[in-house]
Amino acid sequence: MPTILVISGSPSTSSKTAALAEQLADRLGGQEHRVRTIAVRALPAEALLAADARHPRIAEVVRAIAEADGLVVASPVYKAAYTGVLKALLDLLPQFAFAGKVVLPLLTGGSPAHVLALDYALRPVLNSLGAHHIVQGYFVLDKHIERTGTGIALAEDAERTLLSIVDTFSTAVHRRRGELLAAG
């Protein structure tokens, strides 16, 4: 069974991005994946800022990335890019930490003007980490994410498109896992 690691790069404890990442993790778990979610904000700040890859919590994340077949990298957009806490984590990873992985970039933000952060800020970093395949990412406007008593709800059009992209990612992860198993 393929493994997917969902990395939530929001620094906020009440983040719509984090809630969306959890919702997608649940969906992927129902598609025959083992799914684990990591909130970067829960990692030790001192270890992140000092790029201490030997810190036990950071080393655990590096291992989880190495063992994953697929990665969802989610972040709100701050100042036209993904968050600083996510950047701190990505900066301390080994150069080709995403080698062989299928990656789904996901950003949320308050303005359509920030949609370019997907392709001009996040995607180049994911590529530089050696991702095997970066599937079409998605940008969700904050106004399309509504808090509910049990989590979040997405606007119909946003949900339909995002779930289609997530399902394509799921299929790509299964395919990549099959390729790896066939190669021996």
N, C-alpha and C positions, 0 to 999 in steps of 0.2 A: 504494500500500500504506500503510495507516495506521501511524502511529508512536505507540508507547507508551513513556513514561518511568516506570520504577519507582524510587521514592525510598525508600531504606531509612534510617530515622531512628534506628537503634540506635547507641549509642556504643561497643558492645562488638565486638571483633574475632572473638569466638567466638559470636556471636549466633544464636540459633534463629530470630529474626525475620528477620535478614539472609539466612539459609539458605532460609527459607520464601519470601522475596521473590525470590531467585534461581530457586527451583523454579517459581514462578509465571511469572517472566519466560521461562523455557524453554517452558512450556506455551503462553503467548501467542505466542511466536515461531513455534510450530508451527501457529498459527491465522492465518497470513498477516498478521502484524504485524512491523514493524521495532521491536525492543525494545532499550532501553538502560537500564542500571541505574546509579544514582548512590547511593553510600554517603555520607551527610552527614558521618560521622565522618572521612572522607578529605579533606574540604574544610579549608582553612586556618582554624584556630580564631580567630586574631586577626581575620581578615576577617569571620567570622560574628559574633563578639562586638561588633565595631565597626560592624556593618551596612554593610560596604564593598561595595556592589553593583558598584563599578568594578574590584574585584580581578579579574584575568583568569579565575581558576577559578570565582568566583561569577558573573561575567558569562556564562561558558560554560553554567552551570546555568540561568540566566535565559533564555538563548537556547534551550536544549534544551526547557525548559518551553513557551516560546512556539511552538516548532515541533511540539510533540507534539499528537496528537489525543486521547490518553487518558493518564491518570496513575494509577498505583497508589501510594498513600501509606501506607507500612507503618512501624509503630513498636511497641516494647514499651511497656507501661504502667508508668510510674514515678509514685508518689505520686498515683494516681487520674487521671493524664492522660498524654498522649504525651510523649516525651522533650524535654528542654531543647535538645538539639542540633537536633532537628527544628523546634522553636519558633523557634530563632535563624534558621534558614533561611527559614521561612515569614514571619517578621517583616520580613525585608529585601526580600521580593519586591514588585514593583509592586502597587498596590491590586487590579487586576483581572487578575492574572497567570494565573488559571485560566479566564478568560472563553472560552467556546466549547469547553471541555474536558469530557470524560466522566471522572469520578473514582471510583476504588474505594478507600475507606478500609479499612485492615486493621490490627488491633491484636492483640497477644499479651500474655498476663499470667498470673499465678499464681493468681488467684482469680476466681470468677464475679462477685464483687462489683465488679470493674473493668469489666465489660461496658458499663456506662453511659458510660464514657469515650468510647466510639465516638460516641454521639449528643450528649453534653453537653460534650465537650472538643474532639474533632477535627472533627466535622461542621460546627459553627458557623464554625470558621476556614476550612475549605474553601469553605463557602458565601460567606463574606465576601470571599474571593479571586475570586469571580465564576464559580465552576464552572457550566457549562451544565447538567449532570446529574450528581448524585452517586448512584451506584447503591447498592443495599443493601450495607452494609459487613459485615465479619465479624470476630468476636473469637475467637481460638484460645487455649484454655488451654495453658499450658506443658506440663502433663502429657500432652497429646495430641500433642506434638511429640517424637519420639524421634530422637536422633542415630544415624546409621548410618555405615558405612565410606565411603559415597559421598555423604553429605549428610544428609537427614532423611527420616523417614517419619511420616505422620500417622495418628492413630487413624481407623479406618474411617468412623465417622459424621462426624467433623470433616472428613475428606478429601472425602467425598461432597458435603457441604453447601458447603464452600469451592469445590470445583471447579465446582459448578453456578453459584455466584455469579460466579466468574471467567469462565465461559463466557457468562453473561448480560452481563457487562461487555464482553467481546470483541465480542459481537453489537452492543451499543450503540455501541461505538467505530466498527465498520464502518458502521453506519447513519448515525452523525453525519458520518463522512467522506464518505459518499454524498450527504448533504444539502448539505454544503459545496461539493462538486464540482458538483452540480446547480444551486446558486445562482450559480455562476460565478466 
